[in-house]
Amino acid sequence: MADANIILGLDIGDRHIGVAIGNLITRTASPLSDLDNNRSLPDAILKLYHQYSFSKVVIGLPVTATGQHGSQAHKVKDLVNELTDQIPSEIIFEDERFTTRSAEKILRAQPHTEHTIDGISAQLILESWLARQP
């Protein structure tokens, strides 16, 4: 059974998907290991679901600086549409503008971290959503 306080965050890229896990009570998120964006993705997400019992998945939507949905946003939505029947949780899109740039700054400040830019981006996307929750 899903835990209403546990939320999964995803930063979907063409080859890799950054993953973070967050908590509504503490409003914190932490990066997990990246996933490969391939045919095994649904199984990998289900494995995460069984491990963490998340109730929602917050997915970064790459919006342009002017607020438009470009080709990358359409790729993300297409992938999510393919996964919707296979993910037993509510899916929420979150504007991910500037998260990669922010993640790069974090990595420069912490050069010996084990986390990837994709994982930190997923963490930032999830933290942004968590910060706005009542």
N, C-alpha and C positions, 0 to 999 in steps of 0.2 A: 504494500500500500504506500502511496506517495506521501511524503512529508510536506505539508503546505509551506514550511519555512525554508526548504532547500530548493535552490534555483540553479539551473545549469546555464552557463553562458557560452555562446559559440561565436567565433570570428571566422567566417567561411572564406577561404581563399581557393584559388584554382587547384593547388596541389595539396595544401595543408589546411587543417582546421584547428584554430586555437580553441582551447577548452578551459573554462574556469567553473568553479563551484562556489556558490554563495549562500548566505543565510539572511533571511528577512529580519530576524530578531537582532542580530549584531550589525547588519548592514555592511558586511564585509564579504570579500571574494578573494579567492586564491587561484592561481593558474594550476592546471593539471597538465599532463602530457598531451602533446598535439596528436591529432588523428590524421590519417591520410585521407584525402578526398578521393575515394575510389569505391568500388562496388561493395566493399566490406563496411562502409560507413553505417548503414542501418544496424548491423550487428554490433558494431563498436558502441553506438549510442545506447542500444538496449543493454549492453553490458554495463555501461555507466549508470543506467537507470536502476538496474538490479543492485549495483554497488551503493548508490547514493539516495535512491528513492526520491528524486526531485519531482516537484509538482509542476514546474514551468520551465520552459527553455527560452531564454532571451537571446535572440540572434541579431548580430550587427547587420544593419542594412546600409550599404555604401551609397550615401546620398552625396550629390555634388555640392560644392560650396554654395551654389544658388538654390539648393533644396530640391533639385531634380533627381529623378531615378534614371541613371544611365544604364549602360549595358551590363556592368558588374552587378547592379542591384537586380536586374532581371535574371541574371544567372543565379543569384542567391535565392530569389523567389521561386525559380524553377526547381532548384534542388530541394528546397523546403517543401514544395508541393509534392515532390516524389516521396519525401520522407514522412509527410503528415500522417498517413495511415499506419505507419510503423512506429511512431513515437507516441507513447501513451501519456503525453503531457500537453498542457496548453502551450502554444507557441506564440511568442511576442516578438515583434520587430523593434529594434532600437537604433536610432540614428547613430552611426559610427564615425561621423566626420571627425577628422583630426586624431583618431585614436592611434593610428600607426605612428604618427609624428610624436605623440605623447609617449608611446611605448618605446620608441627609439631613445628619447631623452632618459627614460628610466633605465634602460639597458646601459647607456653611456655612464650613468651615475653609479651603476652596480655591475661593473664589468665581469665579475666572477659569479654571477647568478646562474643557476641551472635552467632558468626559464627562458622560453623563446619569445621573440617579438609577437608571434601569433597568440601565445598563451597570455602574455601581458595585455595584448589588445583585447582578448576575450574578458580578462579581469576588468579592464577599464570600461568596457561596454556594460558589463553586468553591474559594476559599481555605480555607473551613471543611472541605470534603471532603478537600482535599489535605493539610491538617494532620494528619488521622487516618490517613493511609496509611503502611504500614510502610516 
